[in-house]
Amino acid sequence: VDKELSSLTISGHMRESAGNEYQGLALNGIYITVAATQDTVEHDSNDNNYDQNADYENIVFVSKPSELEEAINTAQSGDIISLTQDVDMSEETFELSKAVTLDLGGKTLTGTVNVTGSDMAMIRNGTIVSNKSESANSAVCVKTNAFATLESVNIEANSDSKAYAVAVYGNCFIKNSTVKSNTYGFACYWSSKVTVENTNVTAGGHAISTAAAFSNPDMMITIKGGTYASSGSEWDSCAVYWAGHGTLKVEDGTFTGGSNGAGIYQKNGTVHISGGSFSAKDGAKLGAESKDSTEISFNVTGGTFTGTRAGLYYKTTANGSNCKQFDITITGGTFAGEGEYKNAPKVELDQSVIKPGVKITGSNLSEQ
């Protein structure tokens, strides 16, 4: 590199024979990365040495599977691994165990990525596709105690088995991304800490899913905008299936369940909803219907809940006799169902199970 070069001009032009066929089109997929430090002629308020220890980012460009494997295996903390071509590692599962950035460069990586490091790893700017058929597989998996940021990423799981596009056991922040799955979209486990912001999730089953047997009370999931939709037709086609024992906070978003699902179906844990739109057969369904339902706390201060049956449906059965807490507090929001449930909840209670404590003070919903 010529260290005396003071400026650099990058130019391009269309071929001379080009006609009008290119009018209105865009040139995409060009990325320019600049690593720079201040010249010694520049001073801050003290001297000209304020940037003497600045580090350049180490960027490794890869275009094929062998190069990607080597880059991941030899990466140091802070490195950027950048794809320049689509890379197909269909049968491979590889790990990001360090604080590195996997920049997909607008390309497609076919394979499975596991984030395993306790330092923050980032995946950005492109597509990850998993075609693996094993049950409980995922395109991206953030392991226990690991940290990951996913930004501007398209994540697809094309398996017809019960696979997830994204599975989180650790800590994950996902922003401005899309998640697609033929079965389940986004799954959270154990003590995971997850923030989902302006992300669109579509799935054949639950768009966001948890499980009672694989969750701890300190699980914390926060949703800030985006869309979450299930295209299924069975009960397991909810926009949010909250069976975990942790806490869910919803600030905004559009949640659309399948024809026999719910916008949100809660079986355990604590749910706080301050905004968003929930719709399906039931806008919100709360149920102590199985032995693994032990506590339900549902708190609404805003949002809309619309169902072809009811805006709110809560239910207990004899199988839910292990439920010792069932609290519903509604101080805002609007609820709408069809027929007799237009402004009233649908309620089915087995008297052998704790009766919900329902408090409604500030919404259009009236107690039945």
C-alpha distance (Angstrom), angle and dihedral (degrees) to the residues before:
residue distance angle dihedral
V1 . . .
D2 3.81 . .
K3 3.81 103.4 .
E4 3.83 90.1 -166.1
L5 3.80 92.6 61.2
S6 3.81 106.6 113.8
S7 3.78 98.9 -177.1
L8 3.78 139.4 19.3
T9 3.77 125.6 -155.7
I10 3.80 121.6 -162.5
S11 3.78 114.9 -165.3
G12 3.74 137.7 170.8
H13 3.77 139.0 178.8
M14 3.77 139.5 -168.3
R15 3.75 119.0 -103.1
E16 3.77 112.8 -89.9
S17 3.80 94.0 -117.6
A18 3.82 94.2 55.9
G19 3.78 116.0 125.8
N20 3.80 132.0 -169.8
E21 3.79 94.2 -64.9
Y22 3.82 90.3 96.5
Q23 3.80 95.3 53.1
G24 3.82 112.3 124.8
L25 3.82 94.1 9.5
A26 3.80 124.8 123.5
L27 3.81 132.9 -137.6
N28 3.81 108.2 -133.0
G29 3.76 138.5 172.1
I30 3.81 98.3 53.1
Y31 3.80 115.1 132.2
I32 3.80 126.7 -178.4
T33 3.79 118.9 -169.1
V34 3.80 119.8 -166.9
A35 3.81 123.3 -164.3
A36 3.79 110.6 -169.3
T37 3.78 144.1 158.5
Q38 3.80 130.4 -166.1
D39 3.79 120.8 -86.2
T40 3.83 116.9 -115.3
V41 3.80 89.5 -116.4
E42 3.81 87.5 70.3
H43 3.81 117.6 86.1
D44 3.75 134.3 -168.1
S45 3.80 120.8 -157.9
N46 3.82 90.4 -69.1
D47 3.80 113.4 31.7
N48 3.80 146.0 -47.5
N49 3.81 96.5 -85.6
Y50 3.79 99.6 77.4
D51 3.81 92.5 109.4
Q52 3.79 99.9 36.3
N53 3.81 93.6 113.5
A54 3.80 96.6 45.1
D55 3.79 113.8 134.9
Y56 3.79 126.0 -140.1
E57 3.77 115.8 -132.3
N58 3.78 112.5 -109.5
I59 3.80 106.4 -130.4
V60 3.80 119.0 -169.5
F61 3.81 115.8 -166.3
V62 3.79 116.9 -152.5
S63 3.80 132.1 -175.9
K64 3.82 105.7 172.4
P65 3.82 140.0 36.9
S66 3.81 97.0 -98.5
E67 3.79 91.5 52.6
L68 3.80 92.1 48.3
E69 3.81 92.0 50.1
E70 3.79 92.0 49.6
A71 3.80 92.5 46.1
I72 3.81 92.2 51.7
N73 3.80 93.3 45.3
T74 3.80 94.3 49.5
A75 3.81 99.8 35.0
Q76 3.77 120.3 127.9
S77 3.77 126.4 -150.6
G78 3.80 109.6 -75.1
D79 3.81 96.2 23.8
I80 3.80 121.4 136.9
I81 3.79 117.5 -141.9
S82 3.80 108.5 -161.4
L83 3.80 127.3 -169.9
T84 3.79 117.6 -139.1
Q85 3.83 94.5 178.6
D86 3.80 137.7 24.4
V87 3.80 109.1 -81.8
D88 3.81 122.2 -152.9
M89 3.80 115.0 -156.6
S90 3.80 94.7 150.8
E91 3.78 97.1 160.4
E92 3.78 96.7 36.3
T93 3.79 131.3 98.2
F94 3.77 113.5 -166.6
E95 3.77 133.2 -179.6
L96 3.78 135.1 -127.5
S97 3.78 100.3 -155.6
K98 3.81 100.2 160.0
A99 3.79 138.5 55.9
V100 3.80 93.5 -85.9
T101 3.79 132.9 135.8
L102 3.78 120.1 -126.0
D103 3.80 102.6 -157.6
L104 3.78 107.4 -169.5
G105 3.80 90.7 -163.8
G106 3.79 92.9 -142.8
K107 3.82 89.7 -57.7
T108 3.82 133.3 118.7
L109 3.78 123.8 -106.9
T110 3.80 112.2 -163.9
G111 3.80 110.4 -158.5
T112 3.78 142.0 57.7
V113 3.80 125.2 -64.9
N114 3.81 122.2 -159.0
V115 3.80 117.8 -168.7
T116 3.81 107.7 -152.8
G117 3.80 107.4 157.1
S118 3.79 127.5 107.0
D119 3.83 89.2 -139.8
M120 3.80 119.1 77.1
A121 3.82 114.9 -87.1
M122 3.79 121.2 -169.4
I123 3.80 131.5 -150.2
R124 3.80 116.3 -172.2
N125 3.79 150.2 157.5
G126 3.78 108.6 24.2
T127 3.79 148.8 36.9
I128 3.81 134.2 -60.7
V129 3.80 117.0 -166.9
S130 3.80 126.8 -173.6
N131 3.80 120.3 -166.4
K132 3.81 95.8 174.8
S133 3.79 114.8 132.0
E134 3.79 100.6 -157.1
S135 3.79 114.5 122.3
A136 3.83 114.5 -106.4
N137 3.81 91.4 16.9
S138 3.80 119.3 137.2
A139 3.79 138.4 -164.2
V140 3.81 90.9 -130.9
C141 3.79 123.4 19.5
V142 3.81 124.1 -175.9
K143 3.78 105.7 -159.0
T144 3.81 129.2 -144.3
N145 3.84 112.5 -64.4
A146 3.80 91.3 5.4
F147 3.82 124.6 126.2
A148 3.80 125.6 -144.8
T149 3.78 139.0 170.3
L150 3.80 117.0 -159.2
E151 3.79 114.5 -169.5
S152 3.81 130.7 173.4
V153 3.80 90.9 -8.3
N154 3.81 129.8 145.0
I155 3.81 109.5 -147.8
E156 3.80 120.4 -170.4
A157 3.81 132.0 -178.9
N158 3.79 110.3 -169.0
S159 3.79 99.3 -179.2
D160 3.81 119.8 119.8
S161 3.81 90.9 -149.0
K162 3.81 122.2 85.4
A163 3.78 94.7 -73.6
Y164 3.79 127.8 145.0
A165 3.76 128.7 -136.8
V166 3.82 90.8 -145.1
A167 3.81 126.6 15.4
V168 3.81 120.4 -175.0
Y169 3.80 125.5 -165.3
G170 3.79 94.5 153.9
N171 3.81 134.2 27.1
C172 3.78 124.6 -38.3
F173 3.79 138.9 169.6
I174 3.80 114.3 -168.7
K175 3.79 121.7 -176.3
N176 3.81 138.1 174.6
S177 3.78 92.5 -4.2
T178 3.81 141.5 125.2
V179 3.79 127.2 -129.2
K180 3.81 122.0 -166.7
S181 3.79 130.6 179.4
N182 3.79 137.0 164.6
T183 3.80 87.4 -141.6
Y184 3.82 121.8 13.1
G185 3.78 125.4 0.9
F186 3.79 115.6 -163.5
A187 3.83 122.0 8.6
C188 3.81 127.0 -171.9
Y189 3.81 125.4 -164.1
W190 3.80 143.0 -172.4
S191 3.84 113.1 -26.3
S192 3.79 96.3 -11.5
K193 3.79 119.7 156.7
V194 3.80 111.9 -153.6
T195 3.80 135.8 171.8
V196 3.80 117.4 -170.8
E197 3.80 115.5 -168.9
N198 3.81 128.1 -177.8
T199 3.78 92.4 -22.6
N200 3.80 128.1 144.6
V201 3.81 117.6 -139.7
T202 3.82 123.5 -174.4
A203 3.78 124.8 177.0
G204 3.78 143.9 163.4
G205 3.81 89.1 -129.8
H206 3.79 129.0 20.2
A207 3.79 112.3 -14.8
I208 3.83 90.7 -151.2
S209 3.77 118.1 20.2
T210 3.81 141.3 -177.4
A211 3.80 133.1 172.7
A212 3.79 130.1 -140.6
A213 3.80 93.5 -138.6
F214 3.81 93.3 51.5
S215 3.79 103.0 44.9
N216 3.80 140.2 86.1
P217 3.81 128.6 -151.9
D218 3.83 91.2 -111.6
M219 3.81 93.5 62.4
M220 3.82 108.0 123.6
I221 3.82 124.7 -169.9
T222 3.82 123.1 177.4
I223 3.81 124.1 -170.9
K224 3.80 120.6 -163.2
G225 3.78 110.5 179.8
G226 3.77 132.8 -47.4
T227 3.80 133.0 103.2
Y228 3.80 128.0 -76.2
A229 3.78 118.1 -172.4
S230 3.79 140.4 167.0
S231 3.78 122.2 -157.2
G232 3.81 93.8 -166.1
S233 3.79 127.5 115.6
E234 3.81 101.4 -150.6
W235 3.82 132.4 77.1
D236 3.82 90.4 -89.6
S237 3.79 91.1 68.1
C238 3.79 101.5 92.4
A239 3.77 124.7 140.3
V240 3.83 86.8 -135.6
Y241 3.80 123.3 16.3
W242 3.80 105.0 -169.9
A243 3.79 106.9 -173.1
G244 3.81 94.7 136.1
H245 3.80 124.4 106.1
G246 3.81 94.3 -125.6
T247 3.79 135.7 84.5
L248 3.79 129.3 -78.6
K249 3.80 121.8 -165.4
V250 3.79 119.9 -169.4
E251 3.80 117.8 -171.2
D252 3.79 99.5 166.2
G253 3.79 143.4 -20.8
T254 3.80 143.9 105.9
F255 3.82 115.1 -90.5
T256 3.81 118.2 -170.7
G257 3.79 121.3 178.4
G258 3.78 128.3 -164.4
S259 3.79 124.4 -90.8
N260 3.82 93.0 -84.6
G261 3.78 97.6 28.8
A262 3.80 135.8 78.3
G263 3.77 137.0 -112.0
I264 3.80 84.3 -122.3
Y265 3.80 127.1 0.8
Q266 3.81 114.2 -166.7
K267 3.81 123.0 -166.1
N268 3.81 100.6 157.7
G269 3.77 144.9 -0.1
T270 3.79 132.0 34.4
V271 3.80 125.5 -51.4
H272 3.82 124.7 -169.3
I273 3.81 116.5 -173.4
S274 3.80 120.1 -176.8
G275 3.80 99.0 161.3
G276 3.77 145.8 -6.2
S277 3.78 138.6 89.3
F278 3.83 121.8 -88.8
S279 3.79 123.3 -172.0
A280 3.82 140.7 161.4
K281 3.80 134.5 97.2
D282 3.81 83.3 -38.3
G283 3.77 123.2 17.0
A284 3.81 88.9 -146.8
K285 3.79 126.7 5.2
L286 3.81 123.0 -170.2
G287 3.76 117.4 -171.2
A288 3.79 139.5 177.9
E289 3.77 92.2 -174.3
S290 3.78 104.4 130.7
K291 3.80 139.4 46.4
D292 3.81 92.7 -105.8
S293 3.83 92.3 62.0
T294 3.80 105.6 98.0
E295 3.82 107.2 150.6
I296 3.80 137.1 14.1
S297 3.81 126.8 -174.5
F298 3.82 115.2 172.3
N299 3.81 118.2 -178.0
V300 3.81 123.9 179.7
T301 3.80 126.0 -177.1
G302 3.82 97.7 158.9
G303 3.77 146.0 -6.7
T304 3.80 136.3 84.6
F305 3.81 126.0 -87.8
T306 3.80 118.5 -166.6
G307 3.79 128.4 175.6
T308 3.77 137.0 175.9
R309 3.81 81.9 -136.2
A310 3.80 106.9 21.3
G311 3.77 141.6 -17.6
L312 3.82 87.6 -136.2
Y313 3.80 127.0 19.8
Y314 3.79 122.6 177.1
K315 3.74 125.2 -179.2
T316 3.79 144.4 171.6
T317 3.78 129.7 -166.8
A318 3.79 132.9 -174.8
N319 3.81 88.8 -99.1
G320 3.79 88.5 64.3
S321 3.80 95.3 61.8
N322 3.82 91.2 121.4
C323 3.81 90.0 70.0
K324 3.82 107.6 107.3
Q325 3.82 98.5 169.4
F326 3.80 126.4 45.8
D327 3.81 112.1 161.9
I328 3.80 127.3 166.0
T329 3.81 119.0 -174.3
I330 3.79 118.4 177.7
T331 3.81 118.7 177.4
G332 3.81 99.1 155.3
G333 3.76 145.5 3.1
T334 3.79 131.5 78.3
F335 3.80 129.3 -93.2
A336 3.79 128.3 -163.5
G337 3.77 133.6 175.4
E338 3.78 134.9 161.7
G339 3.78 128.0 -89.5
E340 3.79 115.3 -16.6
Y341 3.82 91.3 1.8
K342 3.79 95.8 59.7
N343 3.81 94.0 117.1
A344 3.79 101.8 -1.1
P345 3.79 131.8 73.9
K346 3.76 123.0 -110.9
V347 3.80 106.3 -119.7
E348 3.81 130.4 -168.3
L349 3.81 115.9 170.4
D350 3.76 131.4 -179.6
Q351 3.78 104.5 -151.3
S352 3.82 92.5 -141.9
V353 3.80 88.0 69.9
I354 3.80 125.5 69.6
K355 3.79 110.8 -84.3
P356 3.82 113.8 -119.9
G357 3.78 116.5 -107.1
V358 3.80 101.0 -132.0
K359 3.82 121.1 -165.0
I360 3.81 117.1 179.8
T361 3.80 117.8 172.9
G362 3.78 113.4 139.8
S363 3.81 112.5 27.8
N364 3.79 135.0 77.9
L365 3.82 88.7 -105.9
S366 3.78 116.0 109.2
E367 3.79 123.8 -158.8
Q368 3.77 112.7 -105.9
